[in-house]
Amino acid sequence: MSQPTVVNSIAELRALTAAWRRAGATIGLVPTMGALHEGHISLTRLMREKTARTVVSIFVNPTQFGPNEDFARYPRTFEADCAKLAAAGVDAVFAPAPAEVYPEGFCTTISLAGPATAGLEDAFRPTHFAGVATVVAKLFTMVAPDAAIFGQKDFQQLAVIRRMAGDLNVPVEIIGAPTLREADGLAMSSRNIYLSPEERQAAPTLNRAMRAAAAAIRSGAPVARTLDEARAAIAAAGFVIDYLEVRDAASLAPVDQPDGRALRMLAAARLGKTRLIDNISLYD
Ligand code: AMP
């Protein structure tokens, strides 16, 4: 099992990727904030099938956290992350310090509309996607990957990044990867470690209620009433719901009733101090 090369500076990263490119290798990028779990590792596996070389970035990006969010306490487990990435056969880990990414005087951000203003995550985290899109655009110019992979777990983020990469003509293939779940249906997340044992027991109710609602809508139940019932079930498990909605899977526009288009059910809800998100296709 070979250790990935760990690089902290953009100059070292560029030297490494330039050598790979000279040797004719394609490069895949897996952006993460670390605290890696099987969901992240599944992205590296998919990427290894796609490109000759795989770079995982580990960067807890300060600009995508709001002032009252969990930036300071976000889990940082670098040694354990590197061990998992070594086992997964990743070639390089890019782990820059905040000052490497945002040097003194940094003042440029990407301004977004379309899927970034759909009224889902953006309604509760108003500066989040500008931070995400800007750091991902920077990673694209630092790594210049042939392909980059993002989880459907963050469904709106995936739509925002697809749009940003297309709109800015970044020559990168964006791959969307399925959500890995615990056996009880809870979507894997670095934030699940915040949950108390009682909250962990209640947490799968979110996905369970979503799957039940999706099944009801598939069998013809009205969307609005079904979502109300699901909201009640989720709230009864102790969640405070930010949103639970059915949207057009491509545009993220609101949907009244199914009409043959691909639909997605998306949710965010808080259990104690922990905010969980999830989404499913209506047809799974
Ligand atoms: P994060 O470290 O939370 O920024 O996530 C890094 C990448 O992993 C993002 O593209 C996420 O969508 C993806 N990801 C997070 N959780 C999962 C999961 N349970 N299954 C698959 N991908 C995931």
Boltz pocket constraint, residues with backbone or C-beta under 6 A from the ligand:
constraints:
  - pocket:
      binder: B
      contacts: [[A, 31], [A, 32], [A, 33], [A, 34], [A, 38], [A, 39], [A, 40], [A, 42], [A, 43], [A, 149], [A, 150], [A, 151], [A, 152], [A, 153], [A, 154], [A, 177], [A, 178], [A, 179], [A, 180], [A, 181], [A, 187], [A, 188], [A, 189], [A, 190]]
      max_distance: 6.0
